[in-house]
Amino acid sequence: MESNELKLQEILKARGITDEQLKEVQEQDIPAAAESFQRIMDIYYLLKVTADMESAYWYNRVWWENDGDLLEVRRAKAVAASLAHSTPTILPYEKLVMNKTKHLRGAFPFPWVCASFFNSLAESLMEEAEAPAENEADSVSVVGAGGGNVTESYGEVISIAKKFGMRKEDIPVLVKVSKYWDGISVEDISTKYAKTLPGFEQFQNIMDSVLVMFDSFAIPQGREVMNYYMPLQYGFDGILELCDEKIAETMGEAGGDGVLGMSRGYYYAAMKEIVKGLSQWCENYARKAEDLASREPDEAYKKNYLEIAQVMHNIAHKRPSTFREALQMTLCLHLGVVNEDPQSGQSIGRLGQVLQPFYEKDIADGTTIEEEVVELLELYRIKITCIECFASAGVSGGVLSGNTFNNLSLGGQNYDGLSAVTPLEYLIIEAGMRAQTPQPTLSILYDEKLPEDFLMKAAACTKLGMDYPAWMNNQVGMNFMLRQYGPEGMDLYDARAWCLGGRLESAPGCFLPLEYNGKVTMIPGGASPTCGTGIHFTGLPKVLELVLTNGVDKRTGKQVFPPHNKKLETFDELLDQWKEYLDISNRIVNKVNNIQMDVWRKYNMPAVNSLP
């Protein structure tokens, strides 16, 4: 018998599982997804990825209307306006509503982050000519023609970044809005100061060779974990009241901090603006649902519209009172964050633990049943799958390949160090097995304390071949948190709240007390900005190629690295030179990307994602 098989039998025996029991194990058939899921997915498969200018127009308009205001308040007002003026659309079969834009598969440009692409293409866009690539990464990126991508212009639709289709009527708006940001976008300001670095030419050569795939400003937000605590605990109206209290307490008082103390009052003023925008966004959907209900002859659809209206009216003001309301609230916040800036890897966090109190009460009260919860979770998967990242072809096609990596983590340990698995997490996996969509991707925070049946269910899901759930070592993650953040005060309790921020980035978290149904539950949530700063996607094989070509990029003919002029007669020589070139790249790319992220956080500080 093979040693691996012997080892497996030893492990199973230690867990009290015999050979006879294994023979009795049979995987059950996976039920079909709900009809509502199937009908919306049928529509999804027919749709093209559509970009429009509604959100960008309102952001730009309100930003300049508030010229001279404090940056954090001005930013919050602009983001709030883009949300509050987004046209609501609702399909007859939806039970969860809200999208990035008025389109189910919608996106929009962010010229305040990167405008040079659109400004340089203004003439070609207006004349419907084929536009040159934004950079070398774009030029070598091949975007597949399927999956709803608009890779070529046709009829009244213009292809942008080889992926997004924009109607011709929106092109003049895109050109005009982008012009406002010429020379002052995050890209332009950060490049201005990066050029003062010795070695900036080296950086340019590295980027032109596509050794590093993209700049940090391309997708500055993401690779972090959402924190839904404040809206779930207080509701939007409650947060507004808290902000007023805090403004009265902190405005004009430095609190002993002469550097940042005065900013506390401005922060609460900014949070009032963004909360009002989120509330109005929800209210707009409630009114849309009421309007549709008033004109709907089908009684079943009418009833669904009225239920949507009630949910959206409630969460526009109050804290959620049911699981459906809580799930809808978290979706609203998630979409709000991904509408702030270009993003990828905006992780959902440990949603099954955050929403467990609401699920538990509804099941106990008979308000809902498991199948209804699974249906909502299936529909949630569609909503997250519909999130598109409007970025250059090198990012959206070359790096993301249409995936925005909204990671949902399961398992791990709770505040007390016990298994954090909840009954709701079983249903999240079940929904992922029935509703086989790319998003949200799932990750198991594997810990030996996790229940055996939960691990088996997760393994059965992995066997389906959909690339989820991934499996992470929880103990390694916790230890990493303590090493990285221990000097800043992180203790073991909050180290247990970590999870995946993006695809594989380890993100810190914290526990906060959610008061609901007469109980206090310590729920985990994100506790840091993006974990994806620094160096992005360095092609290690490309470094080897440049070693073999004496530092010359054969595609562009540019001398990317200083010539080493070595014969490379041994592997050790080859490896040493590879390390030397990699070190040169890392040092200059890290500096430039640090400038990019610092400029971004000063001018485009997160608004929705600053609520915690």
C-alpha positions in Angstrom: 0.0 0.0 0.0 1.3 3.5 -0.9 2.7 5.5 2.0 0.2 8.4 1.3 -2.7 6.0 1.5 -1.4 4.6 4.7 -1.1 8.1 6.1 -4.6 8.9 5.1 -5.9 5.8 6.8 -4.0 6.7 10.0 -5.6 10.2 9.9 -9.1 8.8 9.4 -8.6 6.2 12.1 -7.5 8.9 14.5 -10.8 10.7 13.7 -12.8 7.6 14.3 -13.7 7.0 10.6 -13.5 3.3 9.5 -13.1 1.8 6.0 -16.7 0.6 6.2 -18.0 4.1 6.9 -16.1 5.4 3.8 -17.8 2.8 1.6 -21.2 4.2 2.8 -20.3 7.7 1.8 -22.1 8.8 -1.3 -22.2 12.3 -2.7 -25.7 13.6 -3.1 -27.0 15.2 -6.3 -26.8 18.9 -6.4 -30.3 20.5 -6.7 -30.9 23.0 -9.5 -30.6 26.7 -8.7 -33.9 28.6 -8.1 -35.9 29.7 -11.1 -35.3 33.4 -10.3 -31.5 32.7 -10.5 -31.8 30.8 -13.8 -34.0 33.5 -15.5 -31.6 36.3 -14.5 -28.6 34.3 -15.7 -30.3 33.8 -19.0 -30.4 37.5 -19.4 -26.8 37.9 -18.1 -25.5 35.6 -20.8 -27.0 37.7 -23.5 -25.7 41.1 -22.3 -22.6 43.0 -23.3 -20.4 44.8 -20.8 -21.7 48.3 -21.0 -20.1 51.6 -19.9 -22.0 54.9 -19.5 -21.2 58.3 -18.1 -24.1 58.9 -15.6 -22.1 58.3 -12.4 -18.9 59.9 -13.7 -20.9 63.0 -14.8 -22.4 63.5 -11.4 -19.1 62.9 -9.6 -17.4 65.4 -11.8 -20.2 68.0 -11.5 -20.4 67.9 -7.7 -16.6 67.8 -7.3 -16.2 71.1 -9.1 -19.3 72.6 -7.6 -17.5 72.2 -4.2 -14.1 73.5 -5.4 -12.3 74.9 -2.4 -14.0 72.7 0.2 -12.0 70.4 2.4 -10.7 67.5 0.3 -12.3 64.7 2.4 -15.7 66.5 2.4 -15.5 67.4 -1.2 -14.6 63.8 -2.1 -17.6 62.4 0.0 -20.0 64.8 -1.6 -18.9 63.8 -5.1 -19.1 60.0 -4.4 -22.5 60.6 -2.7 -23.8 62.4 -5.7 -22.8 59.7 -8.1 -24.7 57.2 -6.0 -27.8 59.3 -5.3 -28.2 60.1 -9.1 -27.7 56.5 -10.4 -30.8 55.4 -12.3 -32.4 52.4 -10.5 -33.4 49.4 -12.6 -35.2 46.3 -11.3 -35.9 43.0 -13.2 -39.2 41.2 -12.5 -37.4 38.2 -11.0 -35.0 40.0 -8.7 -35.3 39.8 -4.9 -32.0 41.5 -4.3 -31.6 44.8 -6.2 -28.9 47.5 -7.0 -26.2 47.4 -9.5 -23.0 49.4 -10.2 -24.9 51.4 -12.8 -28.3 51.3 -14.5 -27.1 48.3 -16.5 -27.0 44.8 -15.1 -23.4 44.4 -16.5 -22.4 48.1 -16.1 -19.3 50.1 -15.5 -18.1 53.6 -15.9 -14.7 55.4 -16.2 -12.9 57.2 -13.4 -11.0 60.1 -15.0 -10.2 61.6 -11.7 -7.9 58.6 -11.2 -6.6 58.2 -14.8 -7.6 60.7 -17.5 -4.6 60.6 -19.9 -6.0 57.6 -21.8 -9.2 59.4 -22.6 -7.7 62.7 -23.3 -5.1 61.3 -25.6 -7.8 59.4 -27.4 -10.3 62.3 -27.6 -9.9 62.9 -31.3 -10.0 59.3 -32.2 -13.0 58.6 -30.0 -14.9 61.5 -31.5 -14.1 60.4 -35.0 -14.7 56.7 -34.2 -11.2 55.9 -35.3 -9.2 53.0 -34.0 -7.4 54.3 -30.9 -3.8 53.5 -30.1 -3.1 51.5 -27.0 -2.7 53.3 -23.7 0.6 51.6 -22.9 2.6 48.5 -23.7 0.6 46.3 -21.4 -2.5 47.2 -23.3 -0.9 46.6 -26.7 0.1 43.0 -25.8 -3.1 42.1 -24.0 -5.5 40.0 -25.9 -9.1 40.1 -24.6 -11.3 37.2 -25.5 -14.3 38.0 -27.7 -16.7 36.0 -25.6 -18.1 36.6 -22.1 -19.9 39.8 -23.1 -16.7 41.7 -24.0 -17.1 44.4 -26.6 -13.7 44.0 -28.3 -14.6 45.9 -31.5 -16.9 48.9 -32.2 -20.1 48.2 -34.1 -23.2 50.2 -35.1 -23.8 52.9 -32.4 -21.4 51.3 -29.9 -17.7 52.2 -29.4 -15.3 49.7 -27.9 -13.1 51.0 -25.1 -10.2 49.1 -23.6 -11.1 46.1 -25.8 -13.9 45.2 -23.3 -16.5 47.9 -22.7 -19.1 49.1 -25.1 -20.2 52.7 -24.8 -22.9 54.3 -26.9 -21.8 57.1 -29.3 -24.1 59.6 -27.5 -22.0 59.2 -24.3 -18.6 59.7 -26.0 -18.8 63.6 -26.0 -19.6 63.4 -22.3 -16.6 61.1 -21.7 -14.3 63.5 -23.6 -15.6 66.6 -21.9 -15.5 65.1 -18.3 -12.0 63.7 -18.8 -10.7 67.1 -20.0 -11.4 68.5 -16.5 -8.8 66.1 -15.1 -6.0 66.8 -17.6 -2.8 67.2 -15.6 -4.4 66.8 -12.2 -5.6 63.2 -12.0 -4.0 60.8 -9.6 -2.0 59.4 -12.5 -0.8 62.8 -13.6 0.1 64.1 -10.1 1.9 60.9 -9.0 3.8 60.8 -12.3 4.9 64.4 -11.9 6.6 63.6 -8.6 7.8 60.1 -9.6 9.8 61.8 -12.4 11.9 63.4 -9.7 13.2 60.0 -8.6 16.7 59.0 -9.8 16.0 55.9 -11.9 12.6 57.0 -13.2 13.8 56.2 -16.8 14.6 52.7 -15.5 11.0 52.4 -14.3 9.7 53.5 -17.7 11.7 50.8 -19.4 10.5 48.2 -17.0 6.9 49.2 -17.6 7.4 49.3 -21.4 8.8 45.8 -21.4 5.7 44.7 -19.4 7.9 43.2 -16.8 5.5 44.8 -14.3 1.9 44.7 -15.6 0.4 47.9 -14.3 0.7 50.9 -12.0 -0.9 51.2 -8.6 -3.2 54.0 -9.7 -4.8 51.6 -12.3 -6.8 49.9 -9.5 -6.0 51.7 -6.3 -8.8 50.2 -4.2 -9.4 46.6 -3.4 -7.2 43.8 -1.9 -9.0 44.7 1.3 -11.9 43.5 3.4 -15.3 45.2 3.8 -16.5 46.1 7.3 -20.3 46.2 7.5 -20.5 46.8 11.2 -21.7 50.5 11.5 -24.8 50.3 9.1 -25.8 46.9 10.6 -25.5 48.2 14.1 -27.0 51.7 13.7 -28.6 52.0 10.3 -28.0 55.1 8.1 -30.2 57.4 10.2 -28.4 56.3 13.4 -25.0 56.9 11.8 -26.1 60.5 10.9 -27.1 61.1 14.6 -23.7 59.7 15.7 -21.9 62.0 13.3 -23.7 65.0 14.7 -22.8 63.9 18.2 -19.1 63.4 17.2 -19.0 66.7 15.3 -20.2 68.5 18.5 -17.5 66.7 20.5 -14.5 67.0 18.1 -14.9 69.9 15.8 -12.4 72.6 16.7 -10.7 70.2 19.2 -7.4 68.6 18.4 -7.7 66.0 21.3 -4.0 66.2 22.1 -3.0 65.3 18.5 -1.5 68.4 16.9 -1.1 66.6 13.5 -4.3 64.8 12.8 -6.6 65.7 15.8 -8.5 68.5 14.0 -9.3 66.1 11.1 -11.6 64.1 13.2 -14.4 66.7 12.9 -13.9 66.9 9.2 -14.1 63.1 8.9 -17.5 63.1 10.6 -18.7 65.9 8.3 -17.6 63.8 5.3 -19.3 60.7 6.6 -22.6 62.5 6.9 -22.4 63.3 3.2 -21.7 59.8 2.1 -24.3 58.3 4.3 -26.9 60.7 2.9 -25.9 59.6 -0.6 -26.2 55.9 0.3 -29.6 56.4 1.9 -30.9 58.3 -1.1 -29.6 55.5 -3.4 -31.6 52.9 -1.5 -34.7 55.2 -1.4 -34.5 55.6 -5.2 -34.8 51.8 -5.5 -37.7 51.7 -3.1 -39.6 54.3 -5.2 -38.8 52.5 -8.4 -40.1 49.3 -7.0 -43.3 51.0 -5.9 -43.7 52.5 -9.3 -43.3 49.1 -11.0 -45.7 47.5 -8.5 -48.4 50.2 -9.4 -48.2 49.2 -13.1 -47.7 45.5 -12.8 -50.7 43.3 -13.7 -49.1 40.0 -12.6 -49.9 39.5 -8.9 -46.7 37.5 -8.1 -44.4 40.1 -9.7 -46.4 42.9 -8.0 -46.0 41.2 -4.6 -42.2 40.9 -5.2 -41.9 44.6 -6.1 -43.8 45.6 -3.0 -41.5 43.4 -0.9 -38.4 45.0 -2.5 -39.9 48.5 -1.8 -40.3 47.7 1.9 -36.8 46.3 2.2 -35.3 49.3 0.5 -37.3 51.9 2.4 -36.3 50.2 5.7 -32.6 50.0 5.0 -32.5 53.6 3.6 -33.1 54.7 7.2 -33.1 52.0 9.8 -30.8 49.1 10.8 -31.8 45.8 9.2 -34.5 43.8 11.0 -34.4 40.6 8.8 -31.8 38.5 7.0 -33.0 39.7 3.6 -32.6 43.3 4.7 -29.2 42.7 6.2 -28.0 40.9 3.0 -29.3 43.8 0.9 -27.6 46.3 3.2 -24.2 44.6 2.8 -24.7 44.4 -1.0 -25.5 48.2 -1.1 -22.3 48.9 0.8 -20.2 46.6 -1.3 -21.4 48.2 -4.5 -20.9 51.7 -3.0 -17.2 50.9 -2.4 -16.6 49.5 -5.9 -18.1 52.7 -7.3 -15.6 54.9 -5.6 -12.6 54.1 -7.8 -11.3 51.4 -10.1 -11.1 48.3 -8.0 -10.2 44.6 -7.9 -10.2 42.2 -5.0 -12.8 44.1 -2.8 -13.3 41.2 -0.4 -16.7 40.5 1.2 -15.1 39.1 4.3 -16.6 36.5 6.6 -20.2 37.3 5.6 -21.7 34.0 6.9 -20.5 35.0 10.4 -21.5 38.6 10.1 -25.1 37.8 9.1 -25.6 34.7 11.2 -27.6 36.6 13.9 -30.1 37.8 11.4 -30.4 34.3 9.8 -30.7 32.6 13.2 -33.6 34.9 14.3 -35.5 34.5 11.0 -35.3 30.8 11.1 -36.3 30.6 14.7 -39.3 32.9 14.1 -40.4 31.1 11.0 -39.9 34.3 9.0 -38.0 32.3 6.4 -36.8 28.8 5.6 -33.5 27.5 4.4 -34.5 27.2 0.7 -35.5 30.9 0.7 -32.2 31.8 2.2 -30.3 29.7 -0.4 -32.2 31.5 -3.2 -31.2 34.9 -1.8 -27.6 33.7 -1.7 -27.8 32.5 -5.3 -29.1 35.9 -6.4 -26.4 37.5 -4.4 -23.8 35.5 -6.4 -25.3 37.1 -9.6 -25.0 40.6 -8.2 -21.3 40.1 -7.3 -20.6 38.4 -10.7 -22.0 41.5 -12.5 -19.4 43.8 -10.9 -17.1 45.0 -13.7 -13.8 46.8 -13.3 -13.4 49.7 -15.7 -9.7 49.8 -16.4 -7.3 49.6 -19.3 -7.0 46.5 -21.4 -3.8 45.5 -19.6 -5.7 45.4 -16.3 -9.2 44.2 -17.2 -8.0 41.7 -19.8 -4.3 41.0 -19.2 -4.5 40.7 -15.4 -8.1 40.3 -14.2 -9.4 38.4 -17.2 -12.9 39.5 -16.4 -12.6 38.5 -12.8 -12.9 41.1 -10.0 -12.0 38.7 -7.1 -14.7 39.5 -4.5 -13.5 36.9 -2.0 -15.8 35.6 0.6 -14.1 33.8 3.5 -15.5 30.9 5.5 -14.4 29.2 8.7 -11.5 30.3 10.8 -11.8 31.0 14.5 -14.2 33.3 16.3 -13.4 35.9 19.0 -13.1 33.2 21.7 -10.7 31.0 19.6 -13.4 28.4 18.8 -14.6 27.3 15.4 -16.2 30.3 13.7 -18.3 28.1 11.3 -22.0 29.1 11.3 -25.1 27.3 9.9 -25.3 30.1 7.4 -21.9 29.2 6.0 -23.1 25.8 5.0 -25.8 27.5 2.9 -23.3 29.8 1.3 -21.4 26.8 0.1 -24.7 25.2 -1.0 -25.5 28.3 -3.0 -22.1 28.2 -4.6 -22.6 24.6 -5.7 -26.1 25.2 -7.2 -25.4 28.7 -8.6 -22.1 28.2 -10.4 -20.9 31.7 -11.1 -17.4 33.1 -11.0 -18.2 35.5 -8.1 -18.0 35.7 -5.2 -15.1 33.3 -5.0 -14.9 31.4 -1.7 -12.0 30.7 0.6 -11.9 28.3 3.5 -9.8 29.4 6.5 -8.8 25.9 7.4 -8.4 25.2 11.1 -8.4 21.9 12.9 -11.2 23.2 15.1 -13.6 23.3 12.1 -16.4 20.7 12.0 -15.8 17.6 9.9 -19.1 17.8 8.0 -18.4 21.4 7.1 -15.0 20.5 5.7 -16.5 17.7 3.7 -19.1 19.9 2.2 -16.5 22.5 1.3 -14.4 19.7 -0.3 -17.4 18.5 -2.3 -17.8 22.0 -3.6 -14.1 22.2 -4.6 -14.4 18.9 -6.5 -16.9 20.5 -8.8 -14.0 22.3 -10.5 -15.2 25.9 -10.3 -12.0 27.0 -8.7 -13.6 27.6 -5.3 -13.4 27.3 -2.4 -9.7 27.8 -2.1 -8.1 26.6 1.1 -5.9 28.7 3.5 -4.1 27.7 6.7 -5.8 29.7 9.4 -3.0 29.3 11.9 -0.4 30.7 9.4 -2.7 33.6 8.7 -3.1 34.4 12.4 0.6 34.2 13.1 1.3 36.4 10.1 -1.1 39.1 11.5 0.6 39.0 14.9 4.1 39.4 13.3 3.0 42.2 11.0 0.7 44.2 13.2 1.7 43.1 16.8 4.0 46.1 17.1 0.9 48.3 16.3 -1.1 46.8 19.0 -2.9 43.8 17.4 -3.6 41.1 19.9 -4.6 37.4 19.5 -8.3 38.3 19.6 -8.2 40.5 16.5 -5.6 38.3 14.8 -8.4 35.7 14.7 -10.5 38.1 12.6 -8.2 38.0 9.6 -9.3 36.8 6.2 -8.4 37.1 2.5 -8.4 40.6 1.0 -8.6 39.9 -2.7 -7.3 36.8 -4.3 -4.6 35.8 -1.8 -3.6 38.9 0.1 -3.8 38.4 3.9 -5.8 41.3 5.4 -6.1 42.2 9.0 -9.5 42.4 10.7 -11.1 43.1 14.1 -14.2 42.0 16.0 -17.0 44.4 16.9 -20.1 43.9 19.1 -23.3 43.6 17.1 -26.4 44.0 19.2 -29.3 42.2 17.7 -32.2 40.1 18.9 -31.3 40.6 22.6 -27.8 39.2 22.1 -24.3 40.6 21.5 -22.3 38.8 18.8 -18.7 39.7 18.1 -18.6 39.9 14.3 -15.4 40.1 12.2 -14.7 42.8 9.6 -11.9 44.4 7.7 -9.5 46.8 9.6 -7.1 48.2 7.0 -6.9 49.9 3.7 -5.7 48.0 0.6 -3.1 45.3 1.2 -2.1 45.5 -2.5 0.2 48.5 -2.4 3.8 48.4 -3.5 4.8 46.1 -6.4 2.3 44.6 -8.8 2.5 41.5 -10.8 6.2 41.2 -11.7 6.8 38.6 -14.4 9.5 36.4 -12.9 10.0 34.5 -16.2 10.4 37.8 -17.9 13.3 38.6 -15.5 14.9 35.4 -16.6 14.5 36.3 -20.3 16.2 39.7 -19.7 19.1 37.9 -18.0 19.5 35.7 -21.1 19.3 38.7 -23.4 21.8 40.8 -21.5 19.1 43.2 -20.2 17.5 43.9 -23.7 13.8 43.5 -24.3 13.6 41.7 -27.7 10.1 42.9 -28.3 10.8 46.7 -27.9 14.5 46.7 -28.4 15.0 48.7 -25.2 17.8 48.2 -22.7 15.7 47.5 -19.7 18.5 46.7 -17.3 22.2 47.5 -17.4 24.1 44.9 -19.5 25.8 42.3 -17.3 28.1 41.0 -20.1 28.5 37.7 -18.4 28.9 34.3 -20.0 26.6 32.7 -17.3 28.4 29.4 -17.4 26.8 28.0 -14.2 23.4 28.0 -12.8 24.6 29.9 -9.7 25.8 32.7 -12.0 22.4 32.7 -13.7 20.5 32.8 -10.5 22.6 35.6 -9.0 22.1 37.7 -12.1 18.4 37.0 -12.0 18.3 38.2 -8.3 20.2 41.3 -9.2 17.9 42.3 -12.0 14.8 41.6 -9.8 16.3 43.7 -7.0 16.8 46.6 -9.4 13.2 46.3 -10.6 11.7 46.0 -7.1 13.5 49.0 -5.7 12.4 51.5 -8.3 8.9 50.1 -8.9 8.3 50.1 -5.1 9.2 53.8 -4.8 7.1 54.9 -7.8 4.1 52.8 -6.6 4.4 54.2 -3.1 4.1 57.7 -4.6 1.1 56.7 -6.6 -0.8 55.2 -3.6 0.1 58.2 -1.4 -1.2 60.7 -3.9 -4.4 58.6 -4.3 -5.1 58.4 -0.6 -4.5 62.2 -0.2 -6.9 63.2 -3.1 -9.2 60.2 -3.5 -9.5 58.9 0.1 -12.1 56.1 0.4 -15.5 57.5 1.3 -17.9 54.5 1.7 -15.1 52.3 2.8 -14.3 54.8 5.6 -17.6 54.3 7.4 -16.1 51.8 10.0 
